[in-house]
Structures are given as structure tokens and as C-alpha cells.
Amino acid sequence: MVSRIFSALSSAFIVSLVISLLNYTAIADRQEGIYYYSFASLLGQGFIVVLVIFLFIAVPVSLIVDQWLVKMRLNSPKPTHYLIMSIVYMIAGAVTLIALVRLMNGSEVTSYGSLILSGAFGSYLYLNLMIILNKWITRALKKATMT
């Protein structure tokens, strides 16, 4: 569970960093008389929103997905299982993000394509960070018990 929380924190930071970079308007490109958010403001606000989504939606969904993967015996480190895990996580992320946006906006969704890509990217990032953190935590615990 610790790796899930740290993965959610790391993923939220990376996703909000990418979103902030895409939404930031450089000083040279700004028009007079129009207010623009600073990069730090975009990053801070984005991080809070994305972190809430990762902690309260992505972590529980990942628990459900992992239970299903264990039930189907697809949670081993084999390359084919990793590919299946990645696809399942990306589908779960895309479906979850579309459901969240539809819940918040009613039935009004402007672009399903960007939602699918965002949900798939975020969940794939979360999965890979979780795998890496699990390995680091396992190694650290082994070293701690050996000494």
C-alpha cells in the first residue's frame, strides 16, 4: 500500500508538471491586459487536483484491478503478463477518467480522445512507478532484515 501512495504522489506530480508545461504561456507570448497564471501557480493547483484524483480514485481502482489480475493469474513478472497488466490498467484509467468527467459535467464531454489518452497515460505511469517502488521497497526490506 505504501508503494501505491508514493506512486500516486509521484504520478500526480509528473502529470501536473506535463499539464502545467502545456498550459503555460511564456512571457514573450503574453498579450497586454490579459491575466496569466505563473508556472508555479499552474503546477501547484494542478498538483492538488490531480493528487486528489490519484489518491481517492486511482488507488482504489488499482486495488480492484490488481485483485482481478490475481484472480486471473496475470500478476507475475513475465513479459506477457506485464503487457496484459499495462493494457488492463490503461483501459481502467481511460474508463475511470471518462466516468469521472461525465459525472462532473453531466453527459457533456467535449473530447473523448484526450480523456482516453490522459487516463491511459496516467494509469500506465502509475503502474510503472508502482512496480519500481515495489522493487525498491522489497530490496530495502531485504537489506534491513539481513543486517
Secondary structure, 3 states (H helix, E strand, C coil): CHHHHHHHHHHHHHHHHHHHHHHCCCHHHCCCCCCCCCHHHHHHHHHHHHHHHHHHHHHHHHHHHHHHHHHCCCCCCCHHHHHHHHHHHHHHHHHHHHHHHHHHHCCCCCCHHHHHHHHHHHHHHHHHHHHHHHHHHHHHHHHHHHC
